[in-house]
């Protein structure tokens, strides 16, 4: 390959090249570095870090000022380390902040490494001391470094005086800042590189949407139109309207930490959206991010927002959750991460006005080390984050999660709203290292709970399988919620012969669950028999209204959520609307140890507060008891904050943090179910598509998440195969043996026999 360089004199340096594209196929290196510095600086300006981000952008590809790398652009097969030189220069010339920038510069392709010590990636200290090709001095004519760097403008470190956690939190803040700056770099680098290849190869821009997304002001106008069409009739709807009005009146508060404590069924979803839009517009924030506890209801909530936002909803709302396994860059050629579009799934950078994602996606990204996961982080800064069902944050990572929430509000101009009927008591001093300055958005939560009391909760003791089946048979309309899929299946099989029997499980794809729930709502509306057994997926945000709910023992927050599916609209007599909690006699249905602890704490509060076990005071006692039972160490089981406390700026354990921060211990693998003609059409489209982002989004409602052992069993049997592997590798895995998908039970990954499928029927 030849470059456009002509004549003698100083060599010219390039960042990227496209074979056969002529002069436009060579991107001058200085142009790329300045463009990335400019883009990264703009991204970081929301949290005052533009000076740091500009430098990280200017230095990230400094190693391309070497003759070996330029030879690689001309076709040399030798791999060249082009990331370490910029990290070394930053460390040597820019002091402590330069050391922090070095993490992101060195890792902008392979990912963030530990400062020192062992890890899958080479530690930064070893990278910085490694032998590198000679750096051409011409770089200093193109790049001007500042004389020094400091923390972002307005950065608030923890005050060491009187703050016990200051020593622990200072390294946490440095690690958080390193990831945020890394995010700005990765996104700016990706966008500039992609723009170059699009131009050089004469192809259209493949980025999301293809146009300018609607403004927050335009979205608020549409929401107001939707809300004015709603005429509140009945006591519950009038109270929901009062809550909405009060919550919106709080939008003028300065950005920071908020709580929205409203009973289940009190209209939190639209109230939180209205507050978020009002608050963001008043304070110049960029987007609204809804963090949903379960993948199973992401699509549902996104649909509610799209409907509320009218004709702008489709363009405004981005769903981003489990999606598909990303194809990693080849280890021997990390540059492929940017340029080989056919071997990767296009990454999301959360540039939509409204993002709906899962708690797993959100929090694991905040502690991540991979470029693909970190790319979105800078778009969390300067946003409104609604943590829906905040009490569902996992106990074994609760302290790191709380620290991250606090840091977003403290230094990244993020307003975080803890939105739930069961506030998890995370404020200091009751919670070690807890939140301070949290402002309540709802009007008098205790009064709201009294006004919205619609059920009676009581513990009915221990039930055998036969007794539970008899309870289900004795009621015309009843919902039973249990703690695992095997139990749900057994309960359903014991009543499958009854009219209106239905079963819900996460082994069904979301499209299938939505169809079942539509049937359930219609049966309830028509007064027909309706007996449903479900796992806990039905508890969060699913709008159903039963006269009675049976709930297997669980945490008090789960019981409160179950209560939200009983007499939801307040149309039935209070005494006749029961939530009946029961223990299982059959040891086969025993919950895991952690859930047993939740149930024990709930049982104690139910005993003490028998008359009003779902009041804010009872919920607060429940969480205080639960946190006391678990103890401080159990709230940070992998000791992430301890690892940081013992580190310095040159030894931050960034890769280790990402490895140990796992909200779900078991690996879940997504499988596409060709459930209907739409899904089959999208799968056919994948065979010929150039970009996959839009199709990946369309296929999300057809995913089932399987445990790794189940996925491997299906894969080995040929029942799960990749779609267009020559194009996408194994990013899109589809159920090829449709006989394993049951209309009552969903995907049977533990089926005793498999039939190897040689071709798909879509």
Buried (B, 14 or more C-beta within 10 A) or exposed (E): BEBEEEEEEEEBBBBBBBEEBEEEBBBBBBBBBBBBBBBBBBBBBBBBBBBBBBBBBBBBBBBBBBEBBBEBBEEEEEBBBBBBBBBBBBBEBBBBBBBBBBBBBBBBBBBBBBBBBEBEBBBBBBBBEEEBBEBBEBBEEBBEBBEEBEBBEEBEEBEEEEEEBBEBBBBBBBBBBBBBBBBBBBBBBBBBBBBBBBBBEEEEEBBBBEEEBBEBEBBBBBBEEBBEEEEBEEEBBEBBBBBBEBBBEBBEBEBBBBBBBBBBBBBBBBBBBBBBBBBBBEBEBBBBBBBBBBBBBBBBBBBBBBEBBBEBBEBBBBBBBBBBBBBBBEEEBBBBBBBEBEBBBBBBBBBBBBBBBBBBBBBBBBBBBBBBBBBBBBBBBBBBBBBBBBBBBBBBBBBBBBBBBBBBBBBBBBBBBBBBBBBBBBBBEEBBBBBEEBEBBBBEBEEBBEBBBBBBBEBBEEBEBEBBBEBBBEBBBBBBBBBBBBBBBBBBBBBEEBEBBBBBBBBBBBBBBBBBBEEBBEBBEEEEEBBBBBBBBBBBBBBBBBBBBBBBBBBBBBBBBBBBBBBBEBEBEEEEBBBBBBBBBBEEBBBEEBBBBBBBBBBBBBEEBEEEBBBBEBBBBBBBBBBEBBEEEBBBBBBBBEBBBEBEBBBBBBBBBBBBBBBEEEEBBBBBBBBBEBBBEBBBBBEEBEBBBBBBBBBBBBBBBBBEEBBBBBBEBBBBBBBBEEBBBBBBBBBBBBEBBEEBBBBBBEBEEBEEBEEBEB
